[in-house]
Amino acid sequence: MNENWFCEQISNLNIQENRLTALSEIRMRLYEISETSDAQLETQITDRLLNAPEFIECLNCKTEAKEQCELAADILAICMSHMSLGQSTLPTILELTLTHPRSSIKSVVFNTILKQLERQRNNNKNVQISSELLFHILNGLMEDDSKVGVPAIGILTIVLEQNINDEGVKRKLLDMLTSNEIVKCRVYELAVNLAKQSPTMLHQVEFLLDRALSELDNDDVLFQVNILEILVALAEQNHGLLYLENRQVFEIISRRVENVDRNPIDQLLIPGIMKFFGKTASVQPQKVIVDYPHMIQCLFESILSGNMSILPAAFDTFANLTQTSKGKQLLDQNYPALIKETFEAMGSYLRNLSTDLKNRAFNTLEMVFSTETSNQTDTEGLLQKWFNYLAGEGSMQFLMDYCRNPFPDIKVACLSFIKSLCLHKWGLIALKNTAGFVEFLLDRKIEFDKDAKYKKFELISLLADTDVFDMQINLQLRTYVNEGPYFVQSILDIATEGN
């Protein structure tokens, strides 16, 4: 097979009834060439195909010709993957594809460029693109289809570090802020991605970040929530947190919560604000828990209110606040009574909530009791106390009942939580002292769901590596682990045991 064969197939694209067959053949042969690693042939064929008017016509097919569109897009993706961003013929090809009316075609090109740039960056190569290509990518931020807009953000995050001070680029980005909210959010997300890289980069994109902060006074509550979500990533960096503090963002947002009674529509902002503070607290616990008590009070009120619409956000925020040992200690020191009420409420919720929210509650508890091993001794007694708040001294028996639940998703969520408890010595002892729990875990005949079997296997593997059980139980645990998660005892073995 050589270049002549492809030329023949390209000619066949002129004949409508032969087009699908020719495209299928071309795609199949391109895959074959990729496997042979013939770089010279790949380059020749790629250039010939992407510059052929016959193939360009296939790319411009009508949307009802679905199969032809998909084949042409696949071929384009294969060809683009073999091209270099420095290739001399690339500008012409990009001009045709990046201005294509169909977003699916542009998506192929944008994703291919993103992969190439990521590969170059990972190999510590100098990442650059032409000025013309850069402005095509900037235009991608304004596409309605997220399959174009999202990779455009990724590409610009990589390349704009060297071009952000270009006046044409700045003007283009500012012009986009007069567009719709989707485009604005993409520009703000790009700005945050760049600002995260270093204090210097943050300074260079302040003209965009300041505009993002001004949007927090927007009348559109949903838009404000989206802005907060974008800013979270900035708050996770020390230099980003300093910028937000200097702009008094935390004070402004906190006051919105304090004055929510005066403006009831701000109630809709509460989940987004909690998420913002919670994610910040996962890396900066002292800042949030000590400096913004009103926000912490709001979180506890949200959990204890039982309001189903706000519980998911409240659960997630509580999990974020307790991600670090410091966060756990600060909450226990400053809010002991509310912590107790919260875990008692969680125990009640596990009995009464819908299945989805029960799973969410179990996931939250799993995150709370999974702790940093380096500081584990600092929180052992604290976590044991919190666990006992759930259902008293019989909390492990309480959980065992959920392990017998007929719904596999609840069972898996509960087993995951128990596994986090068994990272602690007191959790292992509580499980050991719960009558019938180890026997229940070792009984393979009562488990039918694949995910539950594997989660139980993970828990038993953890138990088998501890020293809290006697020799006989430890042998049974190790045998279970050696047999694997999906072992089925043979009929002959069962009969022999019966005898």
C-alpha positions, -999 to +999 in steps of 0.1 A: +000+000+000+014+034-010+004+070-016-011+061-050-037+039-033-048+069-013-049+091-043-073+066-060-095+066-029-095+104-028-108+104-064-135+080-054-148+106-029-161+126-059-186+099-066-215+102-041-224+065-041-188+055-035-181+080-008-189+060+023-170+030+011-140+051+003-140+069+036-143+035+055-113+022+035-092+053+041-099+052+079-090+015+081-058+020+062-048+050+083-051+028+114-029+002+098-002+028+088-003+041+124+007+007+136+036+004+111+051+037+123+061+047+088+065+085+096+074+095+061+043+078+046+021+092+073+033+128+066+027+124+028-008+109+032-018+134+059-008+164+037-025+149+006-057+141+025-061+173+044-054+195+014-077+175-010-108+194-019-127+161-022-120+154+015-128+189+026-162+185+008-168+154+030-161+174+061-187+199+049-214+173+047-249+180+058-259+170+093-284+144+080-255+125+064-245+113+099-223+083+089-203+104+064-198+131+090-185+106+116-161+089+091-147+122+079-142+134+115-125+102+125-101+105+095-094+142+104-086+131+140-062+104+129-044+128+104-042+156+130-026+133+155+003+127+131+009+164+125+033+187+142+023+222+153+054+234+135+045+218+102+046+242+072+013+230+058-006+233+091-018+269+089-038+262+057-054+231+073-062+249+105-078+277+086-102+253+070-110+233+102-110+260+129-134+281+109-156+251+101-194+256+107-197+223+125-185+223+161-178+186+160-150+192+135-136+221+155-137+199+186-115+173+169-089+199+160-090+216+194-086+184+213-057+173+191-039+205+196-044+203+234-030+167+235+001+178+215+007+208+237+003+187+269+028+162+254+053+189+247+049+204+281+053+170+298+086+165+279+098+199+290+098+213+255+092+249+247+055+253+241+046+279+214+020+284+188+017+311+160-002+343+167-027+334+140-035+300+157-036+317+191-065+340+180-083+310+165-081+293+199-093+325+216-123+324+193-130+289+206-139+304+240-170+319+223-183+286+209-217+275+222-205+239+223-185+230+254-167+204+234-149+233+218-149+258+247-134+234+273-103+223+253-099+260+243-094+268+280-069+240+283-048+251+253-048+288+264-038+278+300-007+263+285+002+289+259-009+323+273+018+324+300+040+338+273+014+359+255-008+373+282+008+408+280+001+411+243-022+440+239-042+423+212-048+393+235-058+415+264-082+434+242-097+402+229-103+387+264-119+420+276-142+421+246-154+386+255-165+399+289-193+418+270-206+384+258-230+359+275-224+344+309-210+311+295-182+329+277-176+351+307-172+320+330-147+305+305-126+337+305-127+338+343-118+301+346-089+307+322-077+336+344-078+315+375-059+287+358-032+311+349-032+329+382-027+296+401+007+291+383+026+318+402+022+352+420+037+368+389+010+353+366-017+363+391-005+399+388-006+397+350-043+385+350-056+408+377-074+428+350-096+397+345-098+385+382-110+420+393-138+418+368-147+383+381-149+397+416-172+425+405-196+399+392-204+389+428-227+419+428-246+406+398-284+401+401-281+366+387-277+343+417-268+313+396-241+332+378-227+343+412-226+307+423-206+298+391-181+326+398-176+313+434-171+278+421-144+291+397-127+312+425-123+282+448-093+270+428-076+303+434-083+302+471-065+269+474-032+286+465-014+308+492-008+337+468-044+333+455-058+334+490-037+365+498-052+382+467-088+373+477-081+386+513-067+418+500-098+423+479-119+415+511-138+387+492-143+366+523-158+395+543-181+404+514-194+369+510-197+364+548-218+396+551-241+382+524-248+353+547-252+374+578-277+397+560-296+370+543-329+379+561-329+413+545-325+398+510-342+364+509-331+356+474-296+353+488-307+321+503-301+306+469-264+316+473-259+297+506-249+263+491-224+280+467-210+301+495-207+271+518-189+252+491-165+281+486-156+284+523-155+246+527-131+240+498-109+268+511-110+253+546-097+220+532-064+237+526-066+267+549-086+254+580-074+281+604-084+309+581-120+298+577-128+281+610-113+308+633-118+340+612-154+334+599-175+319+628-207+331+612-200+308+582-194+278+604-226+286+623-245+288+590-231+254+581-242+237+613-276+253+610-280+240+575-271+204+586-294+205+616-323+221+597-330+189+578-337+210+546-333+183+519-324+209+492-294+222+512-282+190+529-260+178+500-240+210+499-239+211+538-226+175+539-199+182+513-188+214+532-186+196+565-164+169+549-141+196+535-138+213+569-126+181+585-102+170+557-072+180+579-063+171+614-061+208+622-096+213+609-110+185+630-092+199+661-104+235+655-140+224+651-140+203+682-124+230+703-146+259+691-179+241+685-181+210+707-219+212+713-227+217+677-204+189+666-223+165+690-256+177+676-244+172+641-233+136+645-265+128+664-284+143+635-264+123+610-273+091+629-310+101+626-306+110+589-291+075+581-324+061+594-348+085+577-334+101+546-339+090+510-315+064+496-295+091+476-290+112+507-282+082+529-254+074+505-243+111+505-242+110+543-222+078+544-197+093+519-194+124+541-187+103+572-161+083+553-142+115+544-145+128+580-130+096+595-103+092+569-075+111+584-039+121+576-017+092+589+011+116+598-011+133+624-034+104+633-024+103+670-036+139+674-072+131+665-077+094+676-096+103+708-115+130+691-127+108+663-137+080+686-158+105+706-174+117+673-182+082+662-199+074+695-222+104+689-236+087+659-256+060+678-239+057+712-217+028+723-236+006+699-227+026+668-209-004+651-239-026+656-260+002+641-238+001+610-239-037+608-276-034+601-269-013+570-244-039+558-274-062+556-294-037+536-309-053+504-299-022+484-263-027+472-254+010+469-263+016+506-243-015+516-213-004+496-214+031+510-217+017+546-188-007+541-166+021+527-174+041+559-165+011+581-133+007+562-124+043+571-132+035+608-108+005+607-079+028+599-081+035+637-073+011+665-105+019+683-125+012+652-109-022+648-117-030+684-153-018+681-158-041+651-141-070+669-164-065+699-196-063+678-212-098+681-214-116+647-198-088+626-166-107+616-186-138+609-210-117+587-181-103+568-165-138+562-198-153+550-197-154+512-231-171+507-250-139+517-234-116+492-246-114+455-237-079+443-203-076+426-194-042+440-204-052+475-183-083+473-153-063+463-158-037+490-162-064+516-129-079+502-111-045+507-123-043+543-113-079+551-079-072+535-074-043+559-085-064+588-061-093+579-031-069+582-039-060+618-031-076+651-064-072+670-079-107+662-070-141+676-050-166+656-081-185+644-099-154+631-068-140+616-063-173+597-098-171+583-093-135+572-061-143+554-077-173+537-105-151+525-080-126+511-060-154+494-091-168+477-100-133+463-131-112+463-153-135+440-143-169+452-172-195+451-169-226+473-174-257+453-203-281+459-178-309+468-162-287+495-197-279+509-207-315+510-175-325+527-180-298+554-215-311+559-203-346+565 
